[in-house]
Amino acid sequence: MITYTGYVSELNHLVKYKGAEYLAQHPGRWFKPENDEQLAYSLGLMEYVRGELPPCLKKYESFKLPELKVPSGVEAMINNTPLKLEFFMLRAIPIFLKYNVLVTEVGNAV
């Protein structure tokens, strides 16, 4: 099983090297979440790069994690620096927050 960070990194590499259009045109080739956190990131990413979910993923459009998923790097910064969660929330990409995932940047491989 791949970790959340590994999954995000893999998808970010796809965006960086294959482009957003690849993800938008070929969801069946990369959409393979193993848990709800990965599902939420995948849905946010697809909607981010495409503007909407493709028909094959519409059944998930009301999906939302029960709690905000904060990346481990952000958690470390919140716990070890004066930066607070609000700092990152202000920089978050809104479409990911729809699925309760904190993302401030897409395409920068983790």
C-alpha positions as CSV (number, residue, x, y, z in Angstrom):
1,M,0.0,0.0,0.0
2,I,1.3,3.4,-1.0
3,T,1.4,6.2,1.6
4,Y,-0.7,9.3,1.2
5,T,2.5,11.3,0.6
6,G,3.7,8.8,-2.0
7,Y,0.4,8.9,-3.8
8,V,0.3,12.7,-3.9
9,S,3.9,12.7,-5.1
10,E,3.0,10.2,-7.9
11,L,0.1,12.3,-9.1
12,N,2.1,15.5,-8.9
13,H,4.8,13.9,-11.0
14,L,2.1,13.0,-13.6
15,V,0.9,16.6,-13.6
16,K,4.5,17.9,-13.9
17,Y,5.7,15.4,-16.6
18,K,2.6,14.4,-18.5
19,G,0.6,17.6,-18.0
20,A,-2.8,18.3,-16.6
21,E,-4.4,17.3,-19.9
22,Y,-3.2,13.7,-19.5
23,L,-5.0,13.5,-16.2
24,A,-8.1,15.1,-17.6
25,Q,-8.2,12.8,-20.6
26,H,-7.1,9.5,-19.0
27,P,-8.6,9.2,-15.5
28,G,-8.8,5.4,-15.9
29,R,-5.0,5.1,-16.2
30,W,-4.1,6.9,-12.9
31,F,-7.3,7.0,-10.8
32,K,-6.5,4.1,-8.3
33,P,-7.0,5.4,-4.8
34,E,-6.5,2.9,-2.0
35,N,-8.2,4.8,0.8
36,D,-10.5,7.8,1.4
37,E,-7.6,10.3,1.8
38,Q,-6.2,9.3,-1.6
39,L,-9.7,9.4,-3.1
40,A,-10.2,12.9,-1.8
41,Y,-6.9,14.1,-3.2
42,S,-7.7,12.4,-6.6
43,L,-11.1,14.1,-6.8
44,G,-9.7,17.5,-5.9
45,L,-6.9,17.1,-8.5
46,M,-9.2,16.0,-11.2
47,E,-11.6,18.9,-10.6
48,Y,-8.6,21.3,-10.4
49,V,-7.1,20.2,-13.7
50,R,-10.3,19.7,-15.6
51,G,-12.7,22.2,-14.1
52,E,-15.2,19.4,-13.2
53,L,-15.3,15.7,-12.5
54,P,-15.6,13.5,-15.6
55,P,-18.8,11.5,-15.9
56,C,-17.1,8.3,-14.6
57,L,-16.3,10.1,-11.3
58,K,-19.6,12.0,-10.8
59,K,-20.7,9.4,-8.2
60,Y,-18.1,10.9,-5.9
61,E,-19.0,14.6,-6.2
62,S,-20.5,14.8,-2.8
63,F,-17.7,12.8,-1.1
64,K,-15.8,14.7,1.7
65,L,-13.4,13.5,4.3
66,P,-14.9,13.7,7.8
67,E,-11.8,15.7,9.0
68,L,-9.4,18.0,7.2
69,K,-6.4,16.1,5.8
70,V,-3.3,18.2,6.6
71,P,-0.1,17.0,4.8
72,S,2.7,15.9,7.2
73,G,5.0,18.7,6.1
74,V,2.4,21.3,7.0
75,E,1.8,19.5,10.3
76,A,5.5,19.7,11.1
77,M,5.6,23.4,10.3
78,I,2.5,24.1,12.4
79,N,4.0,22.2,15.4
80,N,7.6,23.5,15.1
81,T,7.3,27.1,13.9
82,P,5.1,30.1,14.7
83,L,3.1,29.4,11.5
84,K,-0.5,28.4,12.2
85,L,-3.0,26.4,10.3
86,E,-4.8,29.6,9.3
87,F,-1.7,30.6,7.4
88,F,-2.0,27.5,5.2
89,M,-5.7,27.7,4.9
90,L,-5.5,31.2,3.4
91,R,-3.2,29.7,0.7
92,A,-5.2,26.5,0.1
93,I,-6.7,25.7,-3.3
94,P,-10.4,25.9,-2.7
95,I,-11.4,22.9,-4.9
96,F,-9.4,20.6,-2.6
97,L,-11.0,22.0,0.5
98,K,-14.3,20.9,-1.0
99,Y,-13.1,17.4,-0.3
100,N,-11.5,18.4,3.0
101,V,-7.9,18.2,1.8
102,L,-5.4,21.0,2.5
103,V,-3.4,21.6,-0.7
104,T,-1.5,24.8,-1.5
105,E,0.3,23.7,-4.7
106,V,-0.1,21.2,-7.4
107,G,2.6,19.9,-9.7
108,N,5.5,20.4,-7.3
109,A,6.7,16.8,-6.7
110,V,6.9,16.1,-3.0
